[in-house]
Amino acid sequence: MRRRLSDEEIAARRKKRRRVQIGCGVGVLAVVGFVGWLGYEGLQAKSSLEKAQDFAMQAKDALLSGDTETATRAAGDADRYAQDAQGSVDSFPWRVAGAVPWLGSPFDTTRQMTTIVSGLTHDVLLPAVDAGSAVSPDQLILGGARINLAALRDAAPVLETTSAAATDLDVQAQAVDSTYIDLIDDARLDLQSQVSELSGLLNNTSTAAQIAPAMLGADGPRSYFIGFQTNAEARGTGGLLGGFAIAQANDGAVTIDDVASNRELKFDYEPLDLGPDFKQAYGHSRATQDFRNSNVSSHFPYAGQIWQSMWQQETGERVDGAIATDPVALSYVLEVVGDVTLPTGEKITADNVVELTESTAYSRFGDNQAARKAYLELVAKTVVEKLTGSISRPQALLEALGRAASEGRLAVWSSVPEEQEVLAGTALGHTVPDDPAPYAGVVINNLGGNKLDYYLEREIEYTAGSCEGETRESTVTVRLTNNLPAGDHTNYVAGMFDNPIGAPVGTNLADVALLATQGAKLNKSSVNGVSGFVFNSTERGHPMFNAQIPIPRGETVEIIYNLTEPTAPGSPSVPRQPLIDDATILTDVPTCT
């Protein structure tokens, strides 16, 4: 039988229940308060972060347009909102929520993003405003192709500091964790893109501030050999040296003279010693003696030194460096500066310059090479005159040149070692890297002496195994398609200068070289499934495997290289040789640490 509770016991139990109810109520109120506090801080952080990013981009755009007053105001607003956002994500509820495994990832990701935006505004944008004239194309490029060297030199210290800070923030931004909330993840991707863009802008401008003043004649006149490459006939750096000019730079003012076709150059200069590896790889082509093969290597500094040597033998004048470009890069520039009109009335535009210079000219003049080269020389001179005049859209021009450089269509070499060291670390250097990172450089050189590379289409695929062992198996697959259309073509376009294989007209004969990862070993190679023979040599520490491949009209040839390569740290690189087509590149190579 249950014992009957006394009045005192009943009262005690009622009091205990009330304490539990009160305690639960307080707990619920605390949780509700915490969630409310967190929600408030979240809304504040989101609003402040969005405003900070918007003002940061306004500051960048104002800098580029030369509006330093607006840039200063926008940078200040960006910094203020970034600090507000930082205060929100540093709050107690935010830190607690971010520490919850998985569920807290949106809070942690937002906190990382806010820290980056705060650093971006405080350490990059605010000090970058002090260098406003140097990063503003309107102030940097003056009339008559003159560069404001004083502004660059004055801004160099600030640019060096801000570019280093931007690079560090870019690394942090790329490492920000993804999250399961799409809205936050989209913001993460936007931030990564924005920081990367700003970092690239400041790094490029800082690099220019380091070397451009001296290279453009601030300390005395400089001269440069400019090679116009015809990539309808492939060479390592792009295309055959079809024409050239000499650029003179003095105190930031650039003039161009001696625009001429390659008929002014010879086939037999005195050789230049570029080392035993170069001699083994390219000696048979007489690369340092015959201008036609002067740029068979994809390492542009070799071509620069050879062109310097050839010009000195021609004239006794020693240029201070070399520049290479092509008609595709010219089309980017014409999009900015506008059409040019030849004395004959013919218009050269961004849309027709590539086809005119690399295809139509050959059919228009047939086998009359003198007339064709005179025409191309006239085109070059007319465009140069346009470029050395007034530039109404300097920012767009720099963007066009930057695009050309990123594609390898604008390359620069300096004979001054300190300047060349800086150039080699940029896209302008167009160098084969001397490092152990995974690498698959596929280089085409035309062996037929024709112009069939105008119709060449490339696909390159680089795959490799895991990072577990000291070595791993890798495969580089190259597919080359000859898209020469049916119909009659001149022998100069579709024939073969020397036809050792008796191939029909329209066959593209190519030397296909693979520059592999340093230390890689070739296990086997095949062409359309049949074992093939390759020549072995070395380029800047990279083993190089060359195969001579006929590509019949309308057909695709597949070359496969099976290798064993060191499991080396670094991101894989598959450079695009700057030909007419935009090569398709597929990479499946784990990045090892």
C-alpha positions as CSV (number, residue, x, y, z in Angstrom):
1,M,0.0,0.0,0.0
2,R,1.4,3.4,-1.0
3,R,2.2,5.7,1.8
4,R,0.2,8.9,1.9
5,L,2.3,12.0,1.5
6,S,2.3,14.5,4.2
7,D,1.3,18.1,3.6
8,E,5.0,19.2,4.0
9,E,6.1,16.6,1.4
10,I,3.5,17.7,-1.1
11,A,4.5,21.3,-0.7
12,A,8.2,20.5,-1.2
13,R,7.4,18.6,-4.4
14,R,5.3,21.5,-5.7
15,K,8.2,23.9,-5.0
16,K,10.7,21.7,-6.8
17,R,8.4,21.4,-9.9
18,R,8.1,25.2,-9.9
19,R,12.0,25.5,-9.8
20,V,12.3,23.1,-12.7
21,Q,9.6,25.0,-14.7
22,I,11.3,28.3,-14.0
23,G,14.7,26.7,-14.9
24,C,13.3,25.4,-18.2
25,G,11.7,28.7,-18.9
26,V,15.0,30.5,-18.3
27,G,16.8,28.0,-20.5
28,V,14.3,28.4,-23.3
29,L,14.5,32.2,-22.9
30,A,18.4,31.9,-23.1
31,V,18.2,29.7,-26.2
32,V,15.7,32.1,-27.8
33,G,17.9,35.0,-26.8
34,F,21.0,33.4,-28.2
35,V,19.3,32.6,-31.5
36,G,17.9,36.1,-31.7
37,W,21.3,37.5,-31.0
38,L,22.9,35.3,-33.6
39,G,20.2,36.2,-36.1
40,Y,20.7,39.9,-35.5
41,E,24.5,39.6,-35.9
42,G,24.0,37.5,-39.0
43,L,21.8,40.1,-40.6
44,Q,24.3,42.8,-39.6
45,A,27.2,40.8,-41.0
46,K,25.5,40.0,-44.3
47,S,24.5,43.6,-44.9
48,S,27.9,45.0,-43.9
49,L,29.8,42.4,-45.9
50,E,27.7,43.0,-49.1
51,K,28.2,46.8,-48.7
52,A,31.9,46.4,-48.1
53,Q,32.3,44.3,-51.3
54,D,30.3,46.7,-53.4
55,F,32.3,49.7,-52.2
56,A,35.6,47.8,-52.7
57,M,34.7,47.1,-56.4
58,Q,33.6,50.8,-56.8
59,A,37.0,51.8,-55.4
60,K,38.8,49.5,-57.9
61,D,36.8,50.8,-60.9
62,A,37.4,54.4,-59.8
63,L,41.1,53.7,-59.6
64,L,41.2,52.3,-63.1
65,S,39.3,55.3,-64.5
66,G,41.6,57.8,-62.8
67,D,38.9,59.1,-60.4
68,T,41.1,59.1,-57.3
69,E,38.6,61.2,-55.3
70,T,35.8,58.6,-55.8
71,A,38.3,55.8,-55.2
72,T,39.3,57.4,-51.8
73,R,35.7,57.8,-50.7
74,A,34.7,54.3,-51.8
75,A,37.7,52.7,-50.2
76,G,36.9,54.4,-46.9
77,D,33.3,53.3,-47.0
78,A,34.4,49.7,-47.9
79,D,36.8,49.7,-44.9
80,R,34.1,51.0,-42.5
81,Y,31.5,48.4,-43.5
82,A,34.2,45.6,-43.5
83,Q,35.1,46.5,-39.9
84,D,31.4,46.4,-39.0
85,A,31.1,43.0,-40.5
86,Q,34.2,41.9,-38.7
87,G,32.7,43.0,-35.4
88,S,29.6,40.9,-36.0
89,V,31.4,37.7,-36.9
90,D,33.8,38.1,-34.0
91,S,30.8,38.2,-31.6
92,F,30.3,35.4,-29.0
93,P,27.2,33.7,-30.6
94,W,28.9,33.7,-34.0
95,R,32.0,32.0,-32.6
96,V,29.9,29.4,-30.7
97,A,27.8,28.6,-33.8
98,G,30.9,28.3,-36.0
99,A,32.4,25.7,-33.7
100,V,29.5,23.3,-34.2
101,P,30.8,20.5,-36.5
102,W,29.3,20.6,-40.0
103,L,26.2,22.6,-39.0
104,G,28.5,25.6,-38.2
105,S,30.2,25.6,-41.5
106,P,28.2,28.6,-43.0
107,F,29.2,30.7,-40.0
108,D,32.8,29.7,-40.2
109,T,32.9,30.3,-44.0
110,T,31.3,33.7,-43.5
111,R,33.8,34.6,-40.8
112,Q,36.7,33.6,-43.2
113,M,35.2,35.7,-46.0
114,T,34.7,38.7,-43.7
115,T,38.3,38.6,-42.5
116,I,39.5,38.6,-46.1
117,V,37.3,41.5,-47.1
118,S,38.5,43.4,-44.0
119,G,42.1,42.8,-45.0
120,L,41.4,43.7,-48.6
121,T,40.0,47.1,-47.7
122,H,42.5,48.0,-45.0
123,D,45.7,46.5,-46.3
124,V,45.2,46.8,-50.1
125,L,42.6,49.3,-51.2
126,L,43.3,52.2,-48.8
127,P,47.1,52.3,-49.5
128,A,46.5,51.6,-53.2
129,V,44.6,54.8,-53.5
130,D,47.9,56.5,-52.8
131,A,49.3,55.0,-56.0
132,G,46.2,56.0,-57.9
133,S,47.8,57.6,-61.0
134,A,50.0,54.5,-61.5
135,V,47.1,52.0,-61.6
136,S,45.0,54.3,-63.7
137,P,45.4,53.7,-67.4
138,D,44.1,57.2,-68.2
139,Q,47.1,58.6,-66.3
140,L,49.6,55.9,-67.2
141,I,49.3,56.1,-71.0
142,L,49.7,59.6,-72.4
143,G,49.4,60.8,-76.0
144,G,51.7,59.5,-78.7
145,A,52.3,56.1,-77.1
146,R,54.1,57.8,-74.2
147,I,54.2,56.2,-70.7
148,N,54.1,58.2,-67.5
149,L,57.3,56.7,-66.0
150,A,57.5,59.2,-63.1
151,A,54.1,58.0,-61.8
152,L,55.2,54.4,-62.0
153,R,58.4,55.0,-60.2
154,D,56.8,57.1,-57.4
155,A,54.2,54.4,-56.8
156,A,56.6,51.4,-56.9
157,P,57.0,51.1,-53.0
158,V,53.3,51.2,-52.3
159,L,52.5,48.9,-55.2
160,E,55.0,46.3,-54.0
161,T,53.4,46.3,-50.5
162,T,49.8,46.2,-51.7
163,S,50.4,43.6,-54.3
164,A,52.1,41.3,-51.7
165,A,49.1,41.8,-49.4
166,A,46.7,41.1,-52.2
167,T,48.5,37.9,-53.2
168,D,48.3,36.7,-49.6
169,L,44.6,37.5,-49.4
170,D,44.1,35.7,-52.8
171,V,45.7,32.6,-51.3
172,Q,43.4,32.8,-48.3
173,A,40.3,33.4,-50.5
174,Q,40.9,30.4,-52.7
175,A,41.2,28.3,-49.5
176,V,37.9,29.4,-48.0
177,D,35.7,26.4,-47.2
178,S,32.6,25.7,-49.2
179,T,29.3,25.3,-47.4
180,Y,25.9,23.7,-47.8
181,I,24.0,27.0,-48.1
182,D,24.0,28.1,-51.7
183,L,23.6,31.8,-51.0
184,I,26.8,31.8,-48.9
185,D,28.7,29.6,-51.4
186,D,27.8,31.9,-54.3
187,A,29.1,34.8,-52.2
188,R,32.3,32.8,-51.6
189,L,32.9,32.2,-55.3
190,D,32.2,35.9,-56.1
191,L,34.7,36.9,-53.4
192,Q,37.4,34.5,-54.8
193,S,36.9,36.0,-58.3
194,Q,37.1,39.6,-57.1
195,V,40.2,39.1,-55.0
196,S,41.9,37.2,-57.8
197,E,41.1,40.0,-60.2
198,L,42.4,42.7,-57.9
199,S,45.5,40.7,-57.0
200,G,46.3,40.2,-60.7
201,L,45.9,43.9,-61.4
202,L,48.1,45.0,-58.6
203,N,50.8,42.3,-59.3
204,N,51.0,43.3,-62.9
205,T,51.2,47.0,-62.1
206,S,53.8,46.4,-59.4
207,T,55.8,44.4,-61.9
208,A,55.5,47.2,-64.4
209,A,56.6,49.7,-61.8
210,Q,59.7,47.6,-61.1
211,I,61.0,47.3,-64.7
212,A,59.0,49.4,-67.1
213,P,60.7,52.8,-66.4
214,A,64.2,51.5,-67.2
215,M,62.9,49.3,-70.1
216,L,61.1,52.3,-71.6
217,G,64.1,54.6,-71.5
218,A,64.0,56.4,-68.1
219,D,67.7,56.0,-67.7
220,G,68.7,56.2,-71.3
221,P,67.3,55.1,-74.8
222,R,66.4,51.5,-75.3
223,S,65.7,49.6,-78.5
224,Y,63.8,46.4,-79.2
225,F,63.4,43.9,-82.1
226,I,59.7,43.2,-82.6
227,G,58.9,39.9,-84.4
228,F,55.6,39.6,-86.2
229,Q,54.8,35.9,-86.1
230,T,52.8,34.1,-88.8
231,N,51.1,31.3,-86.9
232,A,49.6,29.8,-90.0
233,E,53.1,28.1,-90.1
234,A,53.7,26.9,-86.6
235,R,56.9,27.6,-84.6
236,G,57.6,27.0,-81.0
237,T,56.8,30.5,-79.8
238,G,53.8,30.7,-82.1
239,G,54.6,31.1,-85.8
240,L,57.2,31.8,-88.4
241,L,58.9,35.2,-88.2
242,G,57.0,36.8,-91.0
243,G,58.1,40.4,-90.5
244,F,59.8,42.7,-88.0
245,A,60.2,46.2,-86.7
246,I,62.6,48.1,-84.4
247,A,61.1,50.0,-81.5
248,Q,62.9,52.9,-79.9
249,A,62.0,53.9,-76.3
250,N,63.3,57.1,-74.7
251,D,61.9,58.6,-71.5
252,G,58.6,56.7,-71.9
253,A,58.1,57.8,-75.6
254,V,58.0,54.8,-78.0
255,T,58.5,55.1,-81.7
256,I,58.6,52.3,-84.3
257,D,60.7,52.2,-87.4
258,D,62.3,49.7,-89.8
259,V,59.0,47.9,-90.3
260,A,59.9,45.2,-92.9
261,S,59.1,41.7,-94.1
262,N,61.4,38.8,-93.5
263,R,62.8,39.1,-97.0
264,E,65.3,41.6,-95.4
265,L,66.7,38.7,-93.3
266,K,69.1,36.0,-94.3
267,F,69.2,32.2,-94.0
268,D,72.8,31.9,-92.9
269,Y,74.0,34.0,-89.9
270,E,76.9,33.2,-87.7
271,P,75.8,30.7,-85.0
272,L,75.0,31.6,-81.4
273,D,76.0,29.3,-78.5
274,L,72.9,28.7,-76.4
275,G,74.3,25.6,-74.6
276,P,74.7,21.9,-75.3
277,D,71.0,21.0,-74.7
278,F,69.8,23.6,-77.2
279,K,72.4,22.4,-79.8
280,Q,71.3,18.8,-79.3
281,A,67.6,19.6,-79.6
282,Y,67.7,22.2,-82.4
283,G,71.1,22.2,-84.0
284,H,69.9,20.2,-87.0
285,S,67.5,23.1,-87.8
286,R,70.2,25.7,-87.7
287,A,68.0,27.7,-85.3
288,T,70.6,30.3,-84.5
289,Q,71.5,30.9,-88.1
290,D,68.3,30.7,-90.2
291,F,65.6,33.2,-89.3
292,R,63.0,30.7,-90.5
293,N,63.8,28.4,-87.5
294,S,64.9,31.1,-85.0
295,N,61.9,30.4,-82.8
296,V,61.5,26.6,-82.9
297,S,61.9,26.4,-79.2
298,S,58.9,27.4,-77.1
299,H,61.2,29.2,-74.6
300,F,61.0,32.8,-75.9
301,P,64.2,34.0,-74.3
302,Y,66.1,31.8,-76.8
303,A,64.3,33.5,-79.7
304,G,65.0,36.9,-78.2
305,Q,68.7,36.2,-78.0
306,I,68.8,34.8,-81.6
307,W,66.9,37.8,-83.0
308,Q,69.3,40.2,-81.2
309,S,72.2,38.3,-82.7
310,M,70.8,38.4,-86.2
311,W,70.0,42.1,-86.1
312,Q,73.5,42.9,-84.8
313,Q,75.0,40.9,-87.7
314,E,72.7,42.7,-90.1
315,T,73.3,46.3,-88.9
316,G,75.9,46.4,-86.2
317,E,73.3,47.6,-83.8
318,R,72.6,45.7,-80.6
319,V,69.0,45.9,-79.5
320,D,68.2,45.7,-75.7
321,G,65.5,43.1,-76.0
322,A,62.9,41.5,-78.2
323,I,59.1,41.4,-78.4
324,A,56.9,38.9,-80.3
325,T,53.3,39.2,-81.3
326,D,50.8,37.8,-83.9
327,P,47.7,38.7,-85.9
328,V,45.4,37.4,-83.2
329,A,46.9,39.8,-80.6
330,L,46.5,42.5,-83.3
331,S,42.8,41.7,-83.6
332,Y,42.4,42.3,-79.8
333,V,44.1,45.7,-80.2
334,L,42.0,46.7,-83.2
335,E,38.9,46.1,-81.1
336,V,40.0,49.0,-79.0
337,V,41.7,51.4,-81.3
338,G,39.3,50.9,-84.2
339,D,39.7,50.0,-87.9
340,V,42.6,51.1,-90.0
341,T,42.4,52.0,-93.7
342,L,45.1,51.2,-96.2
343,P,46.1,53.7,-98.8
344,T,44.1,51.5,-101.3
345,G,41.0,52.1,-99.3
346,E,40.8,48.6,-97.9
347,K,39.7,48.4,-94.2
348,I,41.6,46.3,-91.7
349,T,39.4,45.4,-88.8
350,A,39.4,43.2,-85.6
351,D,37.1,40.8,-87.4
352,N,39.1,40.4,-90.6
353,V,42.8,41.0,-89.8
354,V,43.6,37.3,-88.9
355,E,41.9,35.9,-92.0
356,L,43.4,38.6,-94.3
357,T,46.9,38.2,-93.1
358,E,47.0,34.4,-92.6
359,S,44.7,33.1,-95.3
360,T,43.3,35.6,-97.8
361,A,46.7,37.1,-98.6
362,Y,48.0,33.8,-99.8
363,S,45.1,33.2,-102.2
364,R,45.0,36.8,-103.3
365,F,48.6,36.9,-104.4
366,G,49.1,33.3,-105.2
367,D,52.8,32.5,-105.6
368,N,53.8,36.2,-105.9
369,Q,55.6,36.3,-102.6
370,A,57.1,39.7,-103.1
371,A,53.6,41.2,-103.6
372,R,52.2,39.4,-100.6
373,K,55.0,40.5,-98.3
374,A,54.7,44.0,-99.5
375,Y,51.0,43.9,-98.7
376,L,51.6,42.5,-95.2
377,E,54.3,45.1,-94.6
378,L,51.8,47.9,-95.5
379,V,49.3,46.4,-93.1
380,A,51.9,46.4,-90.3
381,K,53.0,50.0,-91.0
382,T,49.4,51.3,-91.1
383,V,48.5,49.6,-87.8
384,V,51.7,50.9,-86.1
385,E,50.9,54.5,-87.1
386,K,47.5,54.0,-85.5
387,L,49.0,52.7,-82.3
388,T,51.5,55.5,-81.9
389,G,48.8,58.1,-82.1
390,S,46.2,59.1,-79.5
391,I,44.7,56.3,-77.4
392,S,41.2,57.2,-76.4
393,R,40.5,54.0,-74.4
394,P,43.7,53.3,-72.5
395,Q,42.1,50.9,-70.0
396,A,40.6,48.8,-72.7
397,L,44.0,48.8,-74.5
398,L,45.8,47.4,-71.4
399,E,43.1,44.8,-71.1
400,A,43.6,43.7,-74.7
401,L,47.4,43.5,-74.2
402,G,46.9,41.6,-71.0
403,R,44.7,39.1,-72.8
404,A,47.3,38.7,-75.6
405,A,50.0,38.1,-73.0
406,S,47.9,35.6,-71.1
407,E,47.5,33.6,-74.3
408,G,51.3,33.8,-75.1
409,R,50.6,36.1,-78.1
410,L,52.6,38.9,-76.6
411,A,56.1,38.0,-75.3
412,V,59.0,40.1,-74.1
413,W,62.7,39.4,-73.4
414,S,65.2,41.8,-72.0
415,S,69.0,41.5,-72.3
416,V,69.3,43.0,-68.8
417,P,69.5,40.1,-66.4
418,E,67.6,41.8,-63.5
419,E,64.7,42.8,-65.8
420,Q,64.6,39.4,-67.5
421,E,64.4,37.7,-64.1
422,V,61.2,39.7,-63.4
423,L,59.8,39.1,-66.8
424,A,60.4,35.3,-66.5
425,G,57.9,35.2,-63.6
426,T,55.1,36.7,-65.7
427,A,53.0,35.6,-68.7
428,L,55.0,38.1,-70.8
429,G,58.2,36.0,-70.3
430,H,56.7,33.0,-72.3
431,T,59.3,30.7,-70.6
432,V,59.6,27.0,-70.2
433,P,59.8,26.8,-66.3
434,D,62.9,25.2,-64.8
435,D,61.1,23.5,-61.9
436,P,59.9,20.0,-61.0
437,A,56.1,20.6,-61.0
438,P,54.0,18.4,-63.3
439,Y,54.3,19.7,-66.9
440,A,53.1,18.7,-70.3
441,G,54.2,21.2,-73.0
442,V,53.0,20.2,-76.4
443,V,54.9,22.1,-79.1
444,I,54.1,22.0,-82.9
445,N,56.6,23.0,-85.5
446,N,55.6,23.0,-89.2
447,L,57.9,20.8,-91.3
448,G,56.2,21.3,-94.7
449,G,57.0,25.0,-95.2
450,N,53.3,25.6,-95.9
451,K,50.5,27.5,-94.2
452,L,48.3,24.6,-93.1
453,D,48.5,25.4,-89.4
454,Y,45.8,28.0,-90.1
455,Y,43.5,25.0,-90.4
456,L,45.0,22.9,-87.5
457,E,42.8,22.0,-84.5
458,R,44.4,20.7,-81.3
459,E,43.2,18.7,-78.3
460,I,45.6,17.9,-75.4
461,E,44.8,15.6,-72.5
462,Y,47.2,15.1,-69.5
463,T,46.3,12.5,-66.8
464,A,48.4,11.1,-64.0
465,G,48.0,8.8,-61.0
466,S,47.8,9.5,-57.3
467,C,50.4,11.1,-55.1
468,E,51.1,8.0,-53.0
469,G,54.4,6.8,-54.3
470,E,57.7,8.4,-55.4
471,T,56.7,8.0,-59.1
472,R,53.4,7.7,-60.9
473,E,52.2,6.7,-64.3
474,S,51.0,9.5,-66.6
475,T,49.6,9.8,-70.1
476,V,49.7,12.7,-72.5
477,T,47.3,12.4,-75.5
478,V,47.5,14.8,-78.4
479,R,44.8,14.9,-81.1
480,L,45.6,16.9,-84.2
481,T,42.9,17.6,-86.9
482,N,43.6,19.0,-90.4
483,N,40.5,21.1,-91.3
484,L,41.8,22.3,-94.7
485,P,38.5,22.7,-96.7
486,A,38.0,20.9,-100.0
487,G,38.9,22.9,-103.1
488,D,41.9,24.2,-104.9
489,H,44.7,25.7,-102.9
490,T,48.0,27.1,-104.0
491,N,51.1,25.0,-103.5
492,Y,52.5,27.6,-101.2
493,V,49.5,27.1,-98.8
494,A,48.9,23.3,-99.1
495,G,52.0,21.9,-100.8
496,M,55.2,20.7,-99.1
497,F,58.5,22.4,-99.4
498,D,60.3,19.1,-99.0
499,N,58.1,16.0,-99.3
500,P,60.2,13.0,-98.0
501,I,57.1,10.9,-97.4
502,G,55.4,11.5,-100.8
503,A,52.2,12.8,-99.1
504,P,49.4,14.2,-101.2
505,V,48.8,18.0,-101.4
506,G,47.0,19.2,-98.3
507,T,48.9,17.0,-95.9
508,N,50.2,18.8,-92.8
509,L,53.6,17.5,-91.8
510,A,54.3,18.4,-88.1
511,D,57.0,18.0,-85.6
512,V,55.2,17.2,-82.4
513,A,57.3,17.7,-79.3
514,L,56.3,16.8,-75.7
515,L,58.2,18.6,-73.0
516,A,57.4,16.4,-70.0
517,T,57.8,16.7,-66.2
518,Q,61.5,16.9,-65.2
519,G,62.7,13.4,-64.5
520,A,60.0,11.7,-66.5
521,K,60.7,8.5,-68.5
522,L,58.9,7.6,-71.7
523,N,57.6,4.0,-71.5
524,K,56.1,4.0,-75.0
525,S,54.4,6.2,-77.6
526,S,51.9,5.5,-80.3
527,V,50.4,7.2,-83.4
528,N,46.8,6.1,-84.1
529,G,47.4,3.0,-82.0
530,V,50.6,2.0,-83.7
531,S,53.9,2.2,-81.8
532,G,55.9,5.2,-83.0
533,F,59.5,6.4,-82.9
534,V,60.5,9.5,-81.1
535,F,63.7,11.6,-80.8
536,N,64.9,12.3,-77.3
537,S,66.5,15.5,-76.1
538,T,66.3,18.0,-73.1
539,E,64.8,21.5,-72.8
540,R,65.6,23.4,-69.5
541,G,65.7,20.1,-67.5
542,H,62.5,18.7,-69.2
543,P,62.9,15.6,-71.2
544,M,61.6,16.3,-74.8
545,F,60.2,13.6,-77.1
546,N,59.7,14.6,-80.8
547,A,57.7,12.7,-83.4
548,Q,57.3,13.7,-87.0
549,I,53.6,13.3,-87.9
550,P,51.8,13.6,-91.2
551,I,48.2,14.8,-90.8
552,P,46.1,14.1,-94.0
553,R,43.4,16.6,-95.0
554,G,40.1,16.1,-93.2
555,E,41.6,13.6,-90.7
556,T,42.5,13.4,-87.0
557,V,45.8,11.9,-85.8
558,E,46.1,10.7,-82.2
559,I,49.5,10.6,-80.5
560,I,49.8,9.0,-77.0
561,Y,52.8,9.3,-74.7
562,N,52.9,6.9,-71.8
563,L,55.3,8.0,-69.1
564,T,56.5,7.4,-65.6
565,E,57.1,10.7,-63.8
566,P,58.2,11.8,-60.3
567,T,55.4,12.5,-57.9
568,A,56.4,16.2,-57.7
569,P,54.7,18.9,-55.7
570,G,53.0,21.8,-57.5
571,S,50.0,22.4,-59.7
572,P,50.1,20.7,-63.2
573,S,50.8,23.0,-66.2
574,V,49.8,22.5,-69.8
575,P,50.7,25.6,-71.7
576,R,48.9,26.6,-74.8
577,Q,51.1,27.3,-77.8
578,P,49.7,30.4,-79.4
579,L,48.4,29.2,-82.8
580,I,45.2,30.1,-84.6
581,D,42.9,27.7,-82.8
582,D,42.1,27.8,-79.1
583,A,43.4,24.4,-78.2
584,T,41.2,22.2,-76.0
585,I,43.1,21.2,-72.9
586,L,41.9,18.5,-70.4
587,T,43.8,17.9,-67.2
588,D,43.3,15.2,-64.6
589,V,46.4,15.4,-62.5
590,P,46.2,15.4,-58.7
591,T,48.2,18.2,-57.1
592,C,50.7,16.8,-54.7
593,T,52.3,18.5,-51.7
